[in-house]
């Protein structure tokens, strides 16, 4: 497995991975298959800018056969008073690749990129309340819960709450068996 920045040429595989994730785990994402499937490939390519684009960075994990089996992104804030923040989004690991450390490798790659970016101090994310595996992954990488957003996402006939988590990029990095 190797992790690298995704480029526009990766858009077809990225689109397929994300649409599968939206279908398998609708409770985990704010986007839906119905919203994203009709979008043209150009929309997906635009989400994967090359070079040092100011807005975002998306990384992917590839298996030994070169198949994209995981992805996650960072959205960088551009407003003057928010430039110290980024948001981790779209974290997905294909079912066959779960339990291999791939999720942690994706998070670590994004945190390393965030630490290398001048002026960036914190990375935030949301995770569906009750998704204990994802919460453990993020906590092991240094994220801490700082709030709960009730009724954050409409789902079926009800709503899901989201935990808001943040990682202080200047805090000591976690170590030990959980890290």
N, C-alpha and C positions, 0 to 999 in steps of 0.2 A: 504494500500500500504506500502511496505517496500523496502528499498534499501540495497543491499549488493554486495560484490565482487562476480563476476562470476567465476566459476571454470570449469575445463574441462567437468564435468558432465552436465553443462548447454549448452554445444556446440550445440546440436540439436535445442533447442529453440532459441539460439542466432543466429544461421545460418538462421532459418526461419524468424526471426524478421528483420535481415539485408537484406535478399534477397527481402522481401516485401518492405522495405524502398527504396532499389535501384530501384525497379520496379515502385513504386508510385511517387517517387521524384528524377528522374534521374538528375535533375538540381542541386540537393543539394549535391551529392556525386561524388567523383572522381572515385570510383569503379562502375562497372556495373554488372548486373545479368549475362551477358555472360562471364565475367571474373571470377566471384566468385562461380557461381552455380556448375561448374564441379569440384571444389576443394574437396578433400576428407575430411571427418569429422575430421580426424587427424589434418588437417590444421587449422580448426576452434578451436579445442581443444588446439592447441599450442598458439593461441591468448589469451587464458584464463589461464595463468599459476597460480599455487597455491603458497601460501607463499609470501615472499618478493622478487619476481623476479625483477631483476634490470631494465628490459626493459619496462614493461608496467603494467597497472592496468586497468581492465574493470569492471564497476559496472552495475548492472541491477536493474530495479524496477519491483516488482511483485505485481499483484492485489490481492484482497481478496481470489481469487480462486487459487492462486499460479502460475498464468500464467505470463510469462515474457512480459511486456508491454512497456519497455523502456530500453535503454542502452546507455552508453557513456564510452569512455576510455581516458587514459592518456598514452602518449608515452614519456618516460624519455630519455633525451639525455645522451649519455655516453662519448662523446668526452670531453677531459679535459676543454676546453674553453667554452663548451656549457652545462656543467652539471647543470648550474643554471636554465635551461629551460626545460619545458615539453610542449607537444602539446596535446590539447584536440582534440579527433577525434571520428568519428562514432556516433554522437549524434542522437538518434532516439527515438521518442515516437509514439506508435501505435495510429492510428486515434481515436479509442474509448476512449483513455486515455488523449487526448489533452484537455487543459483548466483546468486541475485538480491540477496543481502545480507540477506535476511529473517532467517536464523538469527542473525546478528550483531545485528540490530535487536532481536530478542527478548531475547537475552542482555544487551544494553546497557540495555534497559528494566528488566529485573529488577535489574541491578546499580545502576541509578540509584535504584530504589525501596529497595533494601537500604541504600544510602548515606544515604538520607533518614530511615531508621528509627533512632531514638535507641538507642544501646548496641550496635548490630549491628556486628561487626568482621570477620567472615569468612563467605563463602559457599562451601559444599562441594558436590561432585557426584561421581558415578561415571560412567565411560564404559567400554564394553566394550573390552578390550585388543585392538588391531588395527583399531579404528575410527579410522583416521588422520585422516579429514576432520573428524570431531567433535573429536578431540583438538586439531587445529590451530586450529579455531574457538575453543575454550575457551582455549587458550594465547594466542591473539591478543587475547583479552579480558582477560588478566591472570591466568588460572588456572595453577597449577603442580602437577605430579604430586608427591604426598607418600607414595605407597605403592601396592602391588598386593595385591589380595585374591584369592588362588588359589581356584578352584572356587566363585566367588561365586554363580553362577547355574547351575542344572541346565538343560541344553539338549540335546534329542534324547537320544542315548545317552551324552552326556558332560557336560562342565562348561565354563563360560566364566569367565575371570578378569576382574576389574574394576580399572581404574585409579582411585585416589582422587585427586581434584584439589581445590585450594582457591584462593580469591582473597582476598587481604588487602585489605579495602576502604579501608585507609589508605595502601596502597602507591601510588607514582606510577602513573598510568594509562599503558598502552602507547600508543605512537605510531608512526608510520611506515606503510609500505605494507601490512604484515601486520595492523596494528591496525584 
